[in-house]
Amino acid sequence: MRFKVVIPARFASQRLPGKPLALIQGKPLILHVCERARESGAEQVVVATDDGRIQDVCREAGVDVQLTSADHPSGTDRIAEVSQQSGWDADEIVVNLQGDEPLMPSSAIRQVAELLNDQSDSQLATLCTPVISVDELLDPNVVKVVVDRSSRALYFSRAPIPWNRDGAGQDLSSQRQWHGAFRHIGLYAYRVLTLNRLTQLPACELEQLEKLEQLRALWNGMKIAVAVAQQVPGPSVDTRDDLERVTALMAQRL
């Protein structure tokens, strides 16, 4: 099965400026992410960036990189520009791998592409993992997903869903049940046709409230296939503390 991986990478991260070039074991973060993408068996891996410094680092390492507009509101828009510049066919499968995921298993990248390939009536595919604690369920930084009987997404939320009514007699702090809840992994596969359509649609109210771009697809009637990841991803890098933790984890693995 053929698929491509595009890695959006911005220099101006609010919580960790210059994040793609932060060093982990002497190598820029973005290059670790590229290695995960290449290990997935993708036929092409492209970094989509708005910064010449990231472009230079990627080119020096032999990574395919495209300089995109600095005005894009999201990584999806950046990926759409790459697909248009590259002239990819409408039915090509593209995986959106975030540029701060050096511990994303290569098997997960391939799994999400295969999921979309096998689900011809779905427009997008993504992955999830079981929620493992009540703290994770209640954490607004952990996006939850609920699916229907066909394993298609019903809704994504920062709120604790599904809500066990009998597990909480009063308020959030009284919730004690998390079994059956799933944490969404921000890894997407879509066909180029869907990718281009998504970027042309306006943001919906739910997306603006939750700050979750995938709700735009659901709002507009798109089907999102969801599967449990065969391998649980490690943490992403959002802050300086995350960078230190990921560096330690990667050192342990070596």
Backbone torsions as a table, in degrees:
resi	resn	phi	psi	omega
1	MET	NA	135.6	-178.0
2	ARG	-98.9	137.7	172.7
3	PHE	-157.7	161.4	179.5
4	LYS	-117.2	155.7	174.5
5	VAL	-122.4	129.2	173.4
6	VAL	-117.8	132.6	-176.4
7	ILE	-114.4	102.9	176.3
8	PRO	-73.0	135.0	-176.7
9	ALA	-142.7	111.8	176.4
10	ARG	-100.3	144.3	176.6
11	PHE	-79.2	-37.8	-170.9
12	ALA	-85.7	57.3	173.9
13	SER	-69.0	135.6	-175.8
14	GLN	-67.7	-43.5	-174.3
15	ARG	-88.0	-21.5	179.5
16	LEU	-147.4	80.3	-178.2
17	PRO	-56.5	139.0	-179.3
18	GLY	73.8	19.2	-174.0
19	LYS	-51.3	-45.2	-177.4
20	PRO	-58.4	-23.3	-178.2
21	LEU	-100.8	2.0	176.2
22	ALA	-61.9	137.9	-174.1
23	LEU	-87.1	133.9	170.6
24	ILE	-124.5	113.8	-176.8
25	GLN	55.0	39.4	175.5
26	GLY	81.2	3.2	-178.3
27	LYS	-123.8	137.2	179.1
28	PRO	-57.7	141.9	-179.6
29	LEU	-49.6	-44.5	-175.2
30	ILE	-61.2	-31.4	-179.3
31	LEU	-74.1	-30.9	173.6
32	HIS	-64.1	-41.5	178.9
33	VAL	-64.0	-40.4	177.9
34	CYS	-61.1	-37.2	178.1
35	GLU	-62.7	-42.2	178.3
36	ARG	-61.0	-40.3	-178.9
37	ALA	-66.3	-43.5	-179.9
38	ARG	-64.6	-36.7	179.8
39	GLU	-66.6	-16.8	-178.1
40	SER	-76.4	-13.9	-177.4
41	GLY	90.2	12.8	177.5
42	ALA	-61.4	142.7	180.0
43	GLU	-75.5	-20.7	178.8
44	GLN	-151.8	136.2	176.7
45	VAL	-123.5	124.8	-177.3
46	VAL	-128.6	133.0	170.4
47	VAL	-93.0	129.3	178.2
48	ALA	-110.2	112.2	-174.3
49	THR	-132.2	163.4	176.6
50	ASP	-111.8	11.8	-171.6
51	ASP	-131.4	131.4	-178.0
52	GLY	-65.6	-27.9	179.5
53	ARG	-67.4	-41.0	176.9
54	ILE	-67.1	-40.7	178.2
55	GLN	-58.5	-44.4	-178.4
56	ASP	-63.9	-43.0	-179.5
57	VAL	-63.1	-42.4	-179.3
58	CYS	-67.0	-44.0	-179.1
59	ARG	-63.2	-40.1	179.7
60	GLU	-63.2	-30.8	-179.9
61	ALA	-89.3	2.5	179.4
62	GLY	79.1	22.7	-179.7
63	VAL	-95.0	135.4	174.9
64	ASP	-66.6	123.4	-176.6
65	VAL	-139.1	142.6	177.3
66	GLN	-127.5	133.0	177.6
67	LEU	-84.0	122.4	-176.3
68	THR	-116.9	171.9	-177.5
69	SER	-60.4	144.9	176.8
70	ALA	-81.9	-4.5	-174.6
71	ASP	-93.6	0.6	-177.1
72	HIS	-66.9	132.0	179.2
73	PRO	-77.4	-14.8	-177.2
74	SER	-151.8	165.4	175.6
75	GLY	-63.4	-32.2	179.0
76	THR	-61.2	-42.6	178.1
77	ASP	-64.2	-37.3	179.2
78	ARG	-65.2	-41.1	179.2
79	ILE	-66.8	-38.6	179.0
80	ALA	-61.3	-39.0	177.9
81	GLU	-62.6	-41.0	178.3
82	VAL	-61.6	-44.2	-178.3
83	SER	-63.8	-37.1	179.8
84	GLN	-71.9	-42.2	178.4
85	GLN	-63.3	-33.4	-175.8
86	SER	-86.4	-13.1	179.6
87	GLY	69.0	33.9	-178.9
88	TRP	-68.8	145.5	179.9
89	ASP	-65.9	155.7	-175.5
90	ALA	-62.8	-28.6	-176.3
91	ASP	-96.3	4.5	177.1
92	GLU	-64.5	139.3	177.6
93	ILE	-92.9	128.5	-179.3
94	VAL	-122.9	131.0	176.3
95	VAL	-101.6	129.8	175.8
96	ASN	-93.1	105.3	178.5
97	LEU	-108.1	118.9	-177.9
98	GLN	-63.7	144.6	-175.7
99	GLY	-76.4	4.4	178.8
100	ASP	-117.6	28.3	-175.6
101	GLU	-118.3	65.6	-179.7
102	PRO	-70.6	-14.1	179.6
103	LEU	-107.8	18.9	173.8
104	MET	-73.6	120.8	-179.6
105	PRO	-61.0	137.4	177.3
106	SER	-62.0	-28.6	178.1
107	SER	-64.7	-33.1	178.9
108	ALA	-69.4	-37.8	178.6
109	ILE	-62.3	-45.8	178.5
110	ARG	-68.4	-37.9	-178.1
111	GLN	-60.7	-43.1	-177.4
112	VAL	-69.2	-33.4	176.7
113	ALA	-67.8	-43.2	179.2
114	GLU	-65.9	-35.2	178.5
115	LEU	-60.3	-46.8	179.1
116	LEU	-66.5	-39.5	179.3
117	ASN	-60.0	-36.4	-178.9
118	ASP	-82.2	-16.0	-177.2
119	GLN	-110.1	80.1	-174.3
120	SER	-66.0	-21.1	-180.0
121	ASP	-96.1	7.9	174.5
122	SER	-105.5	145.8	-179.4
123	GLN	-92.6	-26.1	179.1
124	LEU	-136.8	164.1	173.0
125	ALA	-140.3	149.1	178.1
126	THR	-154.2	176.0	-175.8
127	LEU	-125.8	166.3	177.6
128	CYS	-148.3	169.9	173.1
129	THR	-137.4	153.7	178.9
130	PRO	-62.8	139.5	171.1
131	VAL	-68.2	136.3	-171.8
132	ILE	-111.0	-1.2	179.3
133	SER	-160.0	161.2	177.3
134	VAL	-67.5	-32.3	177.7
135	ASP	-62.2	-40.5	178.5
136	GLU	-65.9	-40.2	178.9
137	LEU	-61.0	-39.5	-174.7
138	LEU	-87.5	-10.7	-176.5
139	ASP	-74.0	117.7	179.9
140	PRO	-67.6	-15.4	176.3
141	ASN	-81.3	-10.4	175.9
142	VAL	-98.9	113.9	-179.5
143	VAL	-82.5	129.7	178.9
144	LYS	-103.8	154.9	178.1
145	VAL	-135.5	142.2	171.1
146	VAL	-119.8	144.3	-174.9
147	VAL	-123.7	163.9	176.5
148	ASP	-91.2	-173.9	-176.0
149	ARG	-66.4	-17.2	177.9
150	SER	-97.3	12.3	-179.4
151	SER	60.8	39.5	171.0
152	ARG	-110.2	145.6	-174.7
153	ALA	-64.1	131.5	171.1
154	LEU	-93.9	-41.6	-178.6
155	TYR	-165.2	151.0	172.7
156	PHE	-118.5	141.7	-179.5
157	SER	-156.5	153.8	170.5
158	ARG	-82.9	-14.2	178.0
159	ALA	-78.5	160.7	178.7
160	PRO	-73.1	102.9	176.8
161	ILE	-128.4	143.2	-7.5
162	PRO	-70.4	154.6	-178.3
163	TRP	-96.1	119.9	178.8
164	ASN	-83.6	102.9	-175.2
165	ARG	-60.0	-40.3	-177.4
166	ASP	-78.7	-9.8	-180.0
167	GLY	-91.6	-3.1	-179.8
168	ALA	-142.7	107.9	-177.3
169	GLY	-81.2	-19.5	-173.4
170	GLN	-129.5	-70.3	-172.9
171	ASP	-140.5	-169.3	-178.7
172	LEU	-54.9	-43.2	-175.7
173	SER	-67.7	-15.3	179.8
174	SER	-91.8	-4.3	178.8
175	GLN	-69.1	130.1	-178.2
176	ARG	-129.7	4.5	-178.2
177	GLN	-116.6	130.9	176.8
178	TRP	-132.9	-5.5	-177.8
179	HIS	-61.4	135.0	-179.6
180	GLY	95.0	-7.9	177.4
181	ALA	-89.2	151.0	-178.2
182	PHE	-128.7	138.4	176.4
183	ARG	-90.7	129.9	179.5
184	HIS	-79.7	137.8	173.3
185	ILE	-100.2	127.1	-176.1
186	GLY	-77.5	58.8	179.4
187	LEU	-126.5	123.2	-174.0
188	TYR	-125.3	148.9	168.0
189	ALA	-124.1	136.7	173.7
190	TYR	-148.0	157.9	172.8
191	ARG	-81.8	154.1	-175.6
192	VAL	-57.8	-37.3	178.7
193	LEU	-58.3	-45.4	179.0
194	THR	-67.1	-42.7	179.4
195	LEU	-55.6	-47.7	-179.2
196	ASN	-67.0	-37.5	179.2
197	ARG	-65.8	-42.8	-178.8
198	LEU	-57.6	-42.7	-176.0
199	THR	-73.3	-15.0	178.1
200	GLN	-91.5	-12.5	-179.3
201	LEU	-86.2	143.9	177.6
202	PRO	-73.5	154.1	175.7
203	ALA	-63.5	136.9	179.4
204	CYS	-91.9	169.5	-176.5
205	GLU	-63.7	-40.5	-179.7
206	LEU	-62.5	-42.5	178.2
207	GLU	-59.9	-41.3	-178.5
208	GLN	-70.1	-34.8	179.2
209	LEU	-70.5	-46.8	-174.6
210	GLU	-87.4	-16.2	-173.4
211	LYS	58.8	46.8	179.6
212	LEU	-131.0	109.8	-173.8
213	GLU	-65.4	-29.0	-177.2
214	GLN	-65.8	-18.6	178.2
215	LEU	-68.3	-22.2	175.6
216	ARG	-62.6	-39.7	179.2
217	ALA	-64.6	-46.7	179.4
218	LEU	-63.5	-42.0	-178.9
219	TRP	-57.9	-34.2	-177.6
220	ASN	-97.0	17.9	171.2
221	GLY	81.8	12.2	178.5
222	MET	-79.3	146.6	178.7
223	LYS	-95.5	131.7	-179.9
224	ILE	-116.7	111.9	177.2
225	ALA	-76.0	138.1	-177.4
226	VAL	-129.6	136.2	175.9
227	ALA	-136.1	152.8	175.0
228	VAL	-74.8	129.6	-178.3
229	ALA	-62.2	134.9	178.7
230	GLN	-69.4	-27.4	174.5
231	GLN	-129.7	134.5	-178.6
232	VAL	-78.7	126.5	179.4
233	PRO	-67.5	152.0	171.2
234	GLY	-78.7	178.0	-177.7
235	PRO	-67.6	150.8	174.0
236	SER	-86.7	175.3	-179.3
237	VAL	-111.6	107.2	178.1
238	ASP	-114.5	-28.8	-175.7
239	THR	-132.5	173.8	176.4
240	ARG	-62.2	-38.0	177.6
241	ASP	-63.7	-39.9	177.0
242	ASP	-61.4	-41.7	-179.2
243	LEU	-60.4	-43.1	179.3
244	GLU	-66.0	-40.3	-179.3
245	ARG	-66.9	-43.9	179.8
246	VAL	-65.5	-39.0	177.6
247	THR	-59.6	-43.3	179.4
248	ALA	-65.6	-40.9	-179.6
249	LEU	-64.5	-42.1	-179.7
250	MET	-68.6	-33.3	175.8
251	ALA	-65.0	-38.6	178.5
252	GLN	-64.2	-40.2	-178.2
253	ARG	-66.7	-32.5	179.1
254	LEU	-77.4	NA	NA
